Amino acid sequence: MGFKNLFNSKKILSLLAVCMLTGTDMLFAQGTEAAGAAATDAPKDNGLATAGYYILMFLVVCFFIGIIGKVFRVYDLTQQIRGKQPLNWNNVMGTICMIFLIGGLYGVYWSFTTQGSMILPSAASEHGGVLDTMFWTTTGITMPVFIITQILLFSFLFRYRYNAKRRGHFLPHNNTIEKVWTIAPAIVLTVLVIFGFFTWQSIMN
């Protein structure tokens, strides 16, 4: 029996239906237990039902993603039959990467501007201020690096996506780049570790 015969559409749909029925039973059981707990004022652990709910939602999302993939596949085959150019997935993926980059950077900005005040509450101990300084120092060093690397990563994915008219170049090795991205992080991490070590020594003394 081949792999395609083992996992065909009917079996996948049957498995999804079983999972949906199981998840529905778990949700009904959760609702019944919640009602009973409210009546008797005895809360119960609904961890299994909650896990079943999230597993069900994950399977449903995967199912719809599979449907969307099949729709695009049928569209590509239809375009090929008509003798037209199929969908350029390299451009699609490059565009999705740029959208993800913009959305992710905006999410970081929104998180800091909206919820930044909740990152660290006021220090409640004598040494809390020093620890907060360590945290913000580490964040101030790593956050710009994170933003720069993400911009470069997704920009390169978009800029150098496959193009039949462009010829790629193979660069096997670059000693200068290897030294820079090895020595620079090592120096930064060493400074942070030494800073943390002396801070901890001052707290313990």
N, C-alpha and C positions, 0 to 999 in steps of 0.2 A: 504494500500500500504506500503510495507516494505521499509526500508532505502536503501537497495541495488537497489530496483526497481526505487526509486526516483532519485538516482544518479548513473545511469549506464554509460557505456562508450560512447554511442551515444550522450547522453545529454551533457556530459562533452566536447566531441569533437565539438558539435554544439555551445556550449557556447564559447569555445576557438576560433572557426571560427568567431563568431560575434565580439569578442574582437579584433581579428586580423584585421577584416575589419574596425572596428571603429578606431583602431589605425592608419591604413593606410590612412583613410580619414582625420584624424587629421594631419598626416604628410604632406599629399598633401596640406591641408589647410594652414599649417605652411609655406610650401614652396611658395605657392601663395602669402600669406601675406608678406613674406620676399621679394619676387620679387617686389610686389607693393610698399613696403616701400622703397626699394632701388631706385625705379623710382621716387617716390614723395618726398624722403628724409624725410619721416614721420614715424619713428619707432613705432611699435605697440607691445602691450603686448601679448606674445605667451605662457603665463603660462599654459593655459589649454592644448594646444597641447603638451607642454613639459611634463606635468603630465601624459597625455595619453600615450606618448611614453614610459615613465618609467614603467607605469602600464602594458603596453603591454609586455615589456621586462621581467618584473617580472613573468607574466603569462606564457610566453614562457619557461623561466628557470624552473618554477615549472612543466610545462608539460613534459619537457625532463627529469627532475628528476623522475617524475612518471613513465616514460617509462623505465628508467634504473632500477627502483625498480621492475617493472613487469618482466623485463628480468631476473633479479636475482631470482625472485620468481619462474619463469618457470624453471630456471636451478636447483633450489633446488628440485622442484617436479620431474624433470627428473632424478636426482640422486637418489631420494627415490624410484622411479619406478624401476630403474636398480638395486636396492639393494645396492647402494654405499653410502658412507658417504656424507651428504649434506655439504654445505659451512658453516664453523664455523664462525658465525657472531661475536662471542665474540673476536676471534683473529683479525678479520677484523677491528672491531671498536677500539680495542686496538692499532693496527698498525696505524690507521688513527689518533688517538689521539697523538701518538708520532710524526707522520709527521707534524701534526698541531702545536705541541709544537716547533719542530725544525724550521719550517717555520716562526712561530710567533716570536721566539727569534731572528732569522736572520732579520726579518722585523724591529724589534726594533733597532737592531744594525745598520742596513742600514739607518734607519731614522735619528738616531743621528749622524752618520758619514757623511751622505750626506747633510742633511738639518738641522743639529744641529745649524749651525751659524745663521739660520733664526728664531730660537725660540724667542730670545730677541734681538732687535736692540740696538744700543747705547742709553744710557739714555739721554733723552732730557730735563730733569728737575733736579733741585737740589736734589730732594729726589728719583730720579729714581734709583740711585745706591743702596740705602737701600732696595727698593722694589725688585730689581733684586736679592739682597742677600737673601731676604726672599723666593723668588721663587726657587732659586737654593738650598737653605737649605731644603725646603719641598720636592723638587724633589730628592735630594740626600738621604733623609730618606725613601721616599715612593718607589722609583724605585727598590732598592735592595729587599725590602719586596715583591714587585710585582713579580719580577723575581723568587725569591725563592718559593713563593706560587704557581706560575704557574708551575714551574718544579715539585714540590711535587704533585700538583693536577693531572697533566697528567701522571706522573710516577706511581702514585698510581692506576690510571685508567688502565694502562697497566699491572702493576705488579699483581694486585688483580682482574683481569678479571675472569669471571666464568670459573671454571674448575671442571668437574665432579669428578676428582680424588682427589680434595682438599676439605677439610672440613672447613667451615667458623666458626668463633668464634664471639659470641655476647658480645660486651663490652658496657654495659648500661650507665656507667658514670665513669668519672675520675675527681676528684676535683682538682688535681694538674694542669691538662691541662686547665680546666675551669678558674682557677685563672690566669694562665700565659697569655692566649689569651684575658683575660678581663683587667687585670691590666697593662700589657705592652702597649697596644694601648692607654689606658687612660692616662698613663704617657707621652707618646710621643705627643699625641694631646694636653695635657695640656701645655707642654713646647712650642709647636708651637703657641698655642693661646696666651700665655703670651708674647712670642717674638713678635707676631704681634700687641698685645695691646700696648706694650711699643714703638714699632716702630711708630705706628699711633699717639701715644701721642707726640713723638718727632717731627713728621711732623706738627701736629696741633699747637704745641707751637712755 
